[in-house]
């Protein structure tokens, strides 16, 4: 039932977006699966007919059909920096925390 509902949502997204927007971007890559499945059912192919890109590099992104291009963020490092700032604040350290910029990287796969 959930797969059928996901396919239906994907069809609605295609019907709404295809005429003016030949691509999909989604922060939650798990939801892109319904879009790519609906595209395949409609005879559309990524990347030939549209581009699909995600933004959290979940493990299943590489197993999708087609494998999803994504943007990888080092969320472990982001969490570590914030946790260190919280611990320092709780320890009475009133200095401004220093955050090292976390540079995202593109993981190019077959969906673009």
MODELLER restraints for C-alpha pairs under 7 A, 6 or more apart:
rsr = mdl.restraints
at = mdl.atoms
rsr.add(forms.Gaussian(group=physical.xy_distance, feature=features.Distance(at['CA:6:A'], at['CA:34:A']), mean=5.09, stdev=0.5))
rsr.add(forms.Gaussian(group=physical.xy_distance, feature=features.Distance(at['CA:7:A'], at['CA:34:A']), mean=5.05, stdev=0.5))
rsr.add(forms.Gaussian(group=physical.xy_distance, feature=features.Distance(at['CA:7:A'], at['CA:37:A']), mean=6.57, stdev=0.5))
rsr.add(forms.Gaussian(group=physical.xy_distance, feature=features.Distance(at['CA:7:A'], at['CA:38:A']), mean=5.58, stdev=0.5))
rsr.add(forms.Gaussian(group=physical.xy_distance, feature=features.Distance(at['CA:9:A'], at['CA:34:A']), mean=6.92, stdev=0.5))
rsr.add(forms.Gaussian(group=physical.xy_distance, feature=features.Distance(at['CA:10:A'], at['CA:34:A']), mean=4.83, stdev=0.5))
rsr.add(forms.Gaussian(group=physical.xy_distance, feature=features.Distance(at['CA:10:A'], at['CA:35:A']), mean=4.24, stdev=0.5))
rsr.add(forms.Gaussian(group=physical.xy_distance, feature=features.Distance(at['CA:10:A'], at['CA:38:A']), mean=5.24, stdev=0.5))
rsr.add(forms.Gaussian(group=physical.xy_distance, feature=features.Distance(at['CA:11:A'], at['CA:38:A']), mean=5.32, stdev=0.5))
rsr.add(forms.Gaussian(group=physical.xy_distance, feature=features.Distance(at['CA:22:A'], at['CA:50:A']), mean=4.77, stdev=0.5))
rsr.add(forms.Gaussian(group=physical.xy_distance, feature=features.Distance(at['CA:22:A'], at['CA:51:A']), mean=6.57, stdev=0.5))
rsr.add(forms.Gaussian(group=physical.xy_distance, feature=features.Distance(at['CA:23:A'], at['CA:50:A']), mean=4.89, stdev=0.5))
rsr.add(forms.Gaussian(group=physical.xy_distance, feature=features.Distance(at['CA:23:A'], at['CA:51:A']), mean=4.36, stdev=0.5))
rsr.add(forms.Gaussian(group=physical.xy_distance, feature=features.Distance(at['CA:23:A'], at['CA:52:A']), mean=5.59, stdev=0.5))
rsr.add(forms.Gaussian(group=physical.xy_distance, feature=features.Distance(at['CA:24:A'], at['CA:51:A']), mean=6.24, stdev=0.5))
rsr.add(forms.Gaussian(group=physical.xy_distance, feature=features.Distance(at['CA:24:A'], at['CA:52:A']), mean=4.74, stdev=0.5))
rsr.add(forms.Gaussian(group=physical.xy_distance, feature=features.Distance(at['CA:24:A'], at['CA:53:A']), mean=6.30, stdev=0.5))
rsr.add(forms.Gaussian(group=physical.xy_distance, feature=features.Distance(at['CA:25:A'], at['CA:52:A']), mean=6.00, stdev=0.5))
rsr.add(forms.Gaussian(group=physical.xy_distance, feature=features.Distance(at['CA:25:A'], at['CA:53:A']), mean=4.97, stdev=0.5))
rsr.add(forms.Gaussian(group=physical.xy_distance, feature=features.Distance(at['CA:25:A'], at['CA:54:A']), mean=5.72, stdev=0.5))
rsr.add(forms.Gaussian(group=physical.xy_distance, feature=features.Distance(at['CA:26:A'], at['CA:32:A']), mean=6.63, stdev=0.5))
rsr.add(forms.Gaussian(group=physical.xy_distance, feature=features.Distance(at['CA:26:A'], at['CA:53:A']), mean=6.67, stdev=0.5))
rsr.add(forms.Gaussian(group=physical.xy_distance, feature=features.Distance(at['CA:26:A'], at['CA:54:A']), mean=5.06, stdev=0.5))
rsr.add(forms.Gaussian(group=physical.xy_distance, feature=features.Distance(at['CA:26:A'], at['CA:55:A']), mean=6.59, stdev=0.5))
rsr.add(forms.Gaussian(group=physical.xy_distance, feature=features.Distance(at['CA:27:A'], at['CA:54:A']), mean=5.61, stdev=0.5))
rsr.add(forms.Gaussian(group=physical.xy_distance, feature=features.Distance(at['CA:27:A'], at['CA:55:A']), mean=4.82, stdev=0.5))
rsr.add(forms.Gaussian(group=physical.xy_distance, feature=features.Distance(at['CA:27:A'], at['CA:56:A']), mean=6.42, stdev=0.5))
rsr.add(forms.Gaussian(group=physical.xy_distance, feature=features.Distance(at['CA:28:A'], at['CA:54:A']), mean=6.80, stdev=0.5))
rsr.add(forms.Gaussian(group=physical.xy_distance, feature=features.Distance(at['CA:28:A'], at['CA:55:A']), mean=6.93, stdev=0.5))
rsr.add(forms.Gaussian(group=physical.xy_distance, feature=features.Distance(at['CA:28:A'], at['CA:56:A']), mean=6.79, stdev=0.5))
rsr.add(forms.Gaussian(group=physical.xy_distance, feature=features.Distance(at['CA:29:A'], at['CA:54:A']), mean=5.14, stdev=0.5))
rsr.add(forms.Gaussian(group=physical.xy_distance, feature=features.Distance(at['CA:29:A'], at['CA:55:A']), mean=6.77, stdev=0.5))
rsr.add(forms.Gaussian(group=physical.xy_distance, feature=features.Distance(at['CA:29:A'], at['CA:56:A']), mean=6.64, stdev=0.5))
rsr.add(forms.Gaussian(group=physical.xy_distance, feature=features.Distance(at['CA:29:A'], at['CA:58:A']), mean=6.91, stdev=0.5))
rsr.add(forms.Gaussian(group=physical.xy_distance, feature=features.Distance(at['CA:29:A'], at['CA:61:A']), mean=6.94, stdev=0.5))
rsr.add(forms.Gaussian(group=physical.xy_distance, feature=features.Distance(at['CA:33:A'], at['CA:64:A']), mean=7.00, stdev=0.5))
rsr.add(forms.Gaussian(group=physical.xy_distance, feature=features.Distance(at['CA:39:A'], at['CA:45:A']), mean=6.40, stdev=0.5))
rsr.add(forms.Gaussian(group=physical.xy_distance, feature=features.Distance(at['CA:46:A'], at['CA:52:A']), mean=6.82, stdev=0.5))
rsr.add(forms.Gaussian(group=physical.xy_distance, feature=features.Distance(at['CA:46:A'], at['CA:66:A']), mean=6.92, stdev=0.5))
rsr.add(forms.Gaussian(group=physical.xy_distance, feature=features.Distance(at['CA:46:A'], at['CA:111:A']), mean=5.20, stdev=0.5))
rsr.add(forms.Gaussian(group=physical.xy_distance, feature=features.Distance(at['CA:46:A'], at['CA:112:A']), mean=6.78, stdev=0.5))
rsr.add(forms.Gaussian(group=physical.xy_distance, feature=features.Distance(at['CA:47:A'], at['CA:110:A']), mean=6.84, stdev=0.5))
rsr.add(forms.Gaussian(group=physical.xy_distance, feature=features.Distance(at['CA:47:A'], at['CA:111:A']), mean=5.00, stdev=0.5))
rsr.add(forms.Gaussian(group=physical.xy_distance, feature=features.Distance(at['CA:47:A'], at['CA:112:A']), mean=4.90, stdev=0.5))
rsr.add(forms.Gaussian(group=physical.xy_distance, feature=features.Distance(at['CA:51:A'], at['CA:111:A']), mean=5.86, stdev=0.5))
rsr.add(forms.Gaussian(group=physical.xy_distance, feature=features.Distance(at['CA:51:A'], at['CA:112:A']), mean=4.68, stdev=0.5))
rsr.add(forms.Gaussian(group=physical.xy_distance, feature=features.Distance(at['CA:52:A'], at['CA:68:A']), mean=6.83, stdev=0.5))
rsr.add(forms.Gaussian(group=physical.xy_distance, feature=features.Distance(at['CA:52:A'], at['CA:111:A']), mean=5.35, stdev=0.5))
rsr.add(forms.Gaussian(group=physical.xy_distance, feature=features.Distance(at['CA:52:A'], at['CA:112:A']), mean=5.97, stdev=0.5))
rsr.add(forms.Gaussian(group=physical.xy_distance, feature=features.Distance(at['CA:53:A'], at['CA:68:A']), mean=6.15, stdev=0.5))
rsr.add(forms.Gaussian(group=physical.xy_distance, feature=features.Distance(at['CA:53:A'], at['CA:69:A']), mean=5.04, stdev=0.5))
rsr.add(forms.Gaussian(group=physical.xy_distance, feature=features.Distance(at['CA:53:A'], at['CA:70:A']), mean=5.34, stdev=0.5))
rsr.add(forms.Gaussian(group=physical.xy_distance, feature=features.Distance(at['CA:53:A'], at['CA:111:A']), mean=6.87, stdev=0.5))
rsr.add(forms.Gaussian(group=physical.xy_distance, feature=features.Distance(at['CA:53:A'], at['CA:112:A']), mean=6.99, stdev=0.5))
rsr.add(forms.Gaussian(group=physical.xy_distance, feature=features.Distance(at['CA:54:A'], at['CA:68:A']), mean=6.80, stdev=0.5))
rsr.add(forms.Gaussian(group=physical.xy_distance, feature=features.Distance(at['CA:54:A'], at['CA:69:A']), mean=6.38, stdev=0.5))
rsr.add(forms.Gaussian(group=physical.xy_distance, feature=features.Distance(at['CA:54:A'], at['CA:70:A']), mean=4.49, stdev=0.5))
rsr.add(forms.Gaussian(group=physical.xy_distance, feature=features.Distance(at['CA:54:A'], at['CA:71:A']), mean=6.49, stdev=0.5))
rsr.add(forms.Gaussian(group=physical.xy_distance, feature=features.Distance(at['CA:55:A'], at['CA:70:A']), mean=5.10, stdev=0.5))
rsr.add(forms.Gaussian(group=physical.xy_distance, feature=features.Distance(at['CA:55:A'], at['CA:71:A']), mean=4.58, stdev=0.5))
rsr.add(forms.Gaussian(group=physical.xy_distance, feature=features.Distance(at['CA:55:A'], at['CA:72:A']), mean=6.58, stdev=0.5))
rsr.add(forms.Gaussian(group=physical.xy_distance, feature=features.Distance(at['CA:56:A'], at['CA:70:A']), mean=6.67, stdev=0.5))
rsr.add(forms.Gaussian(group=physical.xy_distance, feature=features.Distance(at['CA:56:A'], at['CA:71:A']), mean=6.11, stdev=0.5))
rsr.add(forms.Gaussian(group=physical.xy_distance, feature=features.Distance(at['CA:56:A'], at['CA:72:A']), mean=5.76, stdev=0.5))
rsr.add(forms.Gaussian(group=physical.xy_distance, feature=features.Distance(at['CA:56:A'], at['CA:73:A']), mean=6.75, stdev=0.5))
rsr.add(forms.Gaussian(group=physical.xy_distance, feature=features.Distance(at['CA:57:A'], at['CA:70:A']), mean=5.57, stdev=0.5))
rsr.add(forms.Gaussian(group=physical.xy_distance, feature=features.Distance(at['CA:57:A'], at['CA:71:A']), mean=6.26, stdev=0.5))
rsr.add(forms.Gaussian(group=physical.xy_distance, feature=features.Distance(at['CA:57:A'], at['CA:72:A']), mean=5.32, stdev=0.5))
rsr.add(forms.Gaussian(group=physical.xy_distance, feature=features.Distance(at['CA:61:A'], at['CA:67:A']), mean=5.89, stdev=0.5))
rsr.add(forms.Gaussian(group=physical.xy_distance, feature=features.Distance(at['CA:61:A'], at['CA:68:A']), mean=5.16, stdev=0.5))
rsr.add(forms.Gaussian(group=physical.xy_distance, feature=features.Distance(at['CA:62:A'], at['CA:68:A']), mean=5.99, stdev=0.5))
rsr.add(forms.Gaussian(group=physical.xy_distance, feature=features.Distance(at['CA:66:A'], at['CA:110:A']), mean=5.77, stdev=0.5))
rsr.add(forms.Gaussian(group=physical.xy_distance, feature=features.Distance(at['CA:66:A'], at['CA:111:A']), mean=5.58, stdev=0.5))
rsr.add(forms.Gaussian(group=physical.xy_distance, feature=features.Distance(at['CA:67:A'], at['CA:109:A']), mean=5.71, stdev=0.5))
rsr.add(forms.Gaussian(group=physical.xy_distance, feature=features.Distance(at['CA:67:A'], at['CA:110:A']), mean=5.42, stdev=0.5))
rsr.add(forms.Gaussian(group=physical.xy_distance, feature=features.Distance(at['CA:67:A'], at['CA:111:A']), mean=6.01, stdev=0.5))
rsr.add(forms.Gaussian(group=physical.xy_distance, feature=features.Distance(at['CA:68:A'], at['CA:109:A']), mean=5.59, stdev=0.5))
rsr.add(forms.Gaussian(group=physical.xy_distance, feature=features.Distance(at['CA:68:A'], at['CA:110:A']), mean=6.32, stdev=0.5))
rsr.add(forms.Gaussian(group=physical.xy_distance, feature=features.Distance(at['CA:68:A'], at['CA:111:A']), mean=5.05, stdev=0.5))
rsr.add(forms.Gaussian(group=physical.xy_distance, feature=features.Distance(at['CA:69:A'], at['CA:107:A']), mean=5.70, stdev=0.5))
rsr.add(forms.Gaussian(group=physical.xy_distance, feature=features.Distance(at['CA:69:A'], at['CA:108:A']), mean=4.77, stdev=0.5))
rsr.add(forms.Gaussian(group=physical.xy_distance, feature=features.Distance(at['CA:69:A'], at['CA:109:A']), mean=4.39, stdev=0.5))
rsr.add(forms.Gaussian(group=physical.xy_distance, feature=features.Distance(at['CA:69:A'], at['CA:110:A']), mean=6.51, stdev=0.5))
rsr.add(forms.Gaussian(group=physical.xy_distance, feature=features.Distance(at['CA:69:A'], at['CA:111:A']), mean=5.58, stdev=0.5))
rsr.add(forms.Gaussian(group=physical.xy_distance, feature=features.Distance(at['CA:69:A'], at['CA:112:A']), mean=6.29, stdev=0.5))
rsr.add(forms.Gaussian(group=physical.xy_distance, feature=features.Distance(at['CA:70:A'], at['CA:106:A']), mean=6.05, stdev=0.5))
rsr.add(forms.Gaussian(group=physical.xy_distance, feature=features.Distance(at['CA:70:A'], at['CA:107:A']), mean=5.23, stdev=0.5))
rsr.add(forms.Gaussian(group=physical.xy_distance, feature=features.Distance(at['CA:70:A'], at['CA:108:A']), mean=6.68, stdev=0.5))
rsr.add(forms.Gaussian(group=physical.xy_distance, feature=features.Distance(at['CA:71:A'], at['CA:104:A']), mean=6.46, stdev=0.5))
rsr.add(forms.Gaussian(group=physical.xy_distance, feature=features.Distance(at['CA:71:A'], at['CA:105:A']), mean=5.65, stdev=0.5))
rsr.add(forms.Gaussian(group=physical.xy_distance, feature=features.Distance(at['CA:71:A'], at['CA:106:A']), mean=4.58, stdev=0.5))
rsr.add(forms.Gaussian(group=physical.xy_distance, feature=features.Distance(at['CA:71:A'], at['CA:107:A']), mean=5.84, stdev=0.5))
rsr.add(forms.Gaussian(group=physical.xy_distance, feature=features.Distance(at['CA:72:A'], at['CA:104:A']), mean=5.57, stdev=0.5))
rsr.add(forms.Gaussian(group=physical.xy_distance, feature=features.Distance(at['CA:72:A'], at['CA:105:A']), mean=5.31, stdev=0.5))
rsr.add(forms.Gaussian(group=physical.xy_distance, feature=features.Distance(at['CA:72:A'], at['CA:106:A']), mean=6.25, stdev=0.5))
rsr.add(forms.Gaussian(group=physical.xy_distance, feature=features.Distance(at['CA:72:A'], at['CA:107:A']), mean=6.68, stdev=0.5))
rsr.add(forms.Gaussian(group=physical.xy_distance, feature=features.Distance(at['CA:73:A'], at['CA:104:A']), mean=4.83, stdev=0.5))
rsr.add(forms.Gaussian(group=physical.xy_distance, feature=features.Distance(at['CA:73:A'], at['CA:105:A']), mean=6.89, stdev=0.5))
rsr.add(forms.Gaussian(group=physical.xy_distance, feature=features.Distance(at['CA:74:A'], at['CA:102:A']), mean=6.90, stdev=0.5))
rsr.add(forms.Gaussian(group=physical.xy_distance, feature=features.Distance(at['CA:81:A'], at['CA:99:A']), mean=6.50, stdev=0.5))
rsr.add(forms.Gaussian(group=physical.xy_distance, feature=features.Distance(at['CA:85:A'], at['CA:97:A']), mean=5.69, stdev=0.5))
